[in-house]
Amino acid sequence: MSARLGWLQGTEIALFVVISLGAVALTMWQTCIDRSVFERYFGALNPVGVITGASMVGVIAIVWLQQHSAFRMVGPGSASGAVTIIAWVVPVMVVVAIVADFVLRFAKDANVALPDALRFYPAIAVFVEIVLHAVPVAVLVAVLGSPAGLDATFWRIAVPVALLEAILQAAYATSIGTAVFSAAHLTVFGLVQVWLFWRFGFVWMLGFRLAYYSLWHVAWAAARLELLF
């Protein structure tokens, strides 16, 4: 039994490494074409170095979580359950964001344009899930312990982690209205993601973000330039 468990854990860590290598490869490709798209996130830092470093830290966080908590690469929830949640929740959240865009007007250059978006957003999605979710969750589990369910410990972990991205996005907003909306919207987004991490695993948490990015940052980003500007 312990041998089988060890094999499963090793397979899941290998999956994380493959995902990270994919993010690094996309970053290298995009950096060769146009490095400037990363400057909003990384400033003058080398994007390849940042993504690689984050991936290395992410491996440590995932290995630790696999051994000490219910937060795993692939959780106990069924794949069909995760797909159903993503298929229903992501479009609702994107529609809410689109309505807010009509009312509040996010910046014209808020999104990376195609075709760079097809390389940039998958890479940055992996980075965000590592830095703003996997690592903070690992730190909080080390301090608070692993939740046994949707208990007080879960919420003590989920709320601070969700607020990280919400606060960062609000800080970069171009108006008070977009700042307030971003903070509220991304708090909900983050809570859903931490729950997905706990119930279905890192893979499906990442899938949720990629689905959201494909609709909001890619599909809607192209349409909004014609409709709003």
N, C-alpha and C positions, 0 to 999 in steps of 0.2 A: 504493500500500500504506500509506504513512504517513498519507494523508488518511483512509483507511478506519479505521485504528487510532485516529486522533484523533476520528473520529466515534463509534466504539464507546466510547472513554473518556468523551467528552462525554455520551453517552447514559447511561452508568453513573453518572456524577456527578449527572445530572438525576434519576435514580432515587433516589439517596441524598437529594437535596433534597426530593423528594416524600415519602419516608418520614419525614424530619425534620419537614416541615410537618404531616404527619398527627399526629405525636407532640405537636407544639406545639398543634394544634387540640384534641386530646383533653385536653391539660393545661388549656387555657383553659376548656373545657366543664366539666371536673371541678372546677376552682377556683371557678367560678361557683356550683356546687352545694354542694360541701363541700371546702374547702381543707385541712382537718385531716388527710386521708389522706396528704398529702405530708410532714407534719411529721416523721415517723420518719426520713425520708431527708434532708430539706432544712432542718429546724428552722424558723426564722422567715423564711428566704429566700423570695422570691417564686417559686413553682414555674414559672410561665411564663418568667420571666427565666432561671432555671437551665436549663430544657430548651432554650430558645432559644440561650443561650450555649454549651451543650454541643454543640448541632447545628452552630453556626458553627465551633467547634474541630474537630468531626468532619469537616466538609467539607475542611478543610486537611489533616487526617490521611489521609483517603481519597484525595485528589488526590495527595498525596506517595507513598502506598503504590502507587497505580496506576502511577506513573511509575518507581518504584525497586524494586519487589518483585513477588512472585507473589501477594501478598495484594490481592485485588480485590473490587469489588462483586459481580461474577459470575465465579467461577473456572472453571478448565478442566474440572472434573468435571461429569458429566451431571446434569440435574435429577432424572431417575429414580433415580440413585444416591443423591442427597441425600435424596429423599423416603423411600427404603427405609431408610436409616440412621435418619432421624428416627422413622419408624414403628416400628422395632424398639427402638432405644436409649432413647427417651424413656419409653415405658411401663415398661421394666425399671427405670429410675432412679426413676420415680414410685412403683412398687411397693416398692422398697427404702426410699424415704422414708416411705411409709405404714406399713410395718412398724416403722420407727424411731419413728414417731409413736405407735403403739400401745404400744411398749416404753418410750420415753423421755418422751413427752408434751411436745410443743411447746406454747407458750403459747396460751391460748384465743383471744386477739386477734392471733394471728400473721399472719392474712390480712385483706385488705380485703374486706368483704362485698359481695355483689351488691346493686344494679346498679352501684355505684361501681367494682367490680372490672373491669367491661367497658371502662371508660374509663381507669382507673388503670394496669392491668398492661400494656397495649400501649404506653402512653406511657413507663412506667418501663423497659420492656424495651429500647426504643430508647436511652434515656439510659444504661443500664448497658452496652449493647454499645459505645457510643461511648466512655464514660469509662473502663471497665474492660478493654476489648479493643482497639478501633481505635486509640485514642491511645497506650496503652502499647506495643502492637505496633509502631506507627510509630516511637516513640522507640527501642525496642530494635533494630529493623531499621537505623535510622540509626547506631547504635553498633556492632552486630555484623555487619551485612550481611544480605542476604536468603538464607534457606535454599534449597538446591537440591533438597531432598527431606526425608525424615524423618531428617535428619542431626543432627550435634551442634549446629549453629546453630539448627535448628528447636527443639530441646529447651531450649536456653538462652533462647529467646524464650518458648516455651509454658509452661514451669514457673513462672517468676516471674509471668507474666500470670495463670495459673490461680490462683496463691496469693493474688492481690489480693482477689478476691471471697471466697475461702475464709476468709481471715483476718478480713475485715470481718464476715462472717456469724457466725463463731465469737465475735468480740468482743461481739456483741449477743445472744448466746445466753443463755437464762435458767438454765442448769444446766451442769455440767461435761460430762455425758453428751451433751446436745444440741450443746454446743460442739465436742466431739471428732467427733461424727458429721457436723456441718455442715462442719467443716474437711476431713474426708476425702471426703465426698460431693461437695462443690463443687470440690475439687481435680480429681477425675475429670471432673466436669461441665465445668470450665474447659478441661482438656486436650482433651476432645472438641470443644469449641467453637473453640478456636484451630486445631485440625486442620481443622474444617469451613471456617473462614475461609480457610485456606491452599489447601484442595483445591476447595471449592465456592463460596466467596465470602461476603461480609458478609451478603447477603440470606438465605442458607441458615443461617448462624450465628444470625441473628435469628429465622428460622423455627423453629429448634431450641428456642430459649428461649420463644417464644410457645406452641409445642406443650406444653412442660413447664409453663408457667404455666397454660395452659388446664386441664390435668389436676390439677395440684397446688394452685394458688392459687384456682382457680375451682370445679372439680367436687368435688375432695376437701375443700376448705375448707367447702363447704356441708354435705357428708355428715358430717364429723368432729364438728361441733357436736352432732349427734344421737347419734352413736356413742360419743364419748369424754367428753362433758360433760353 
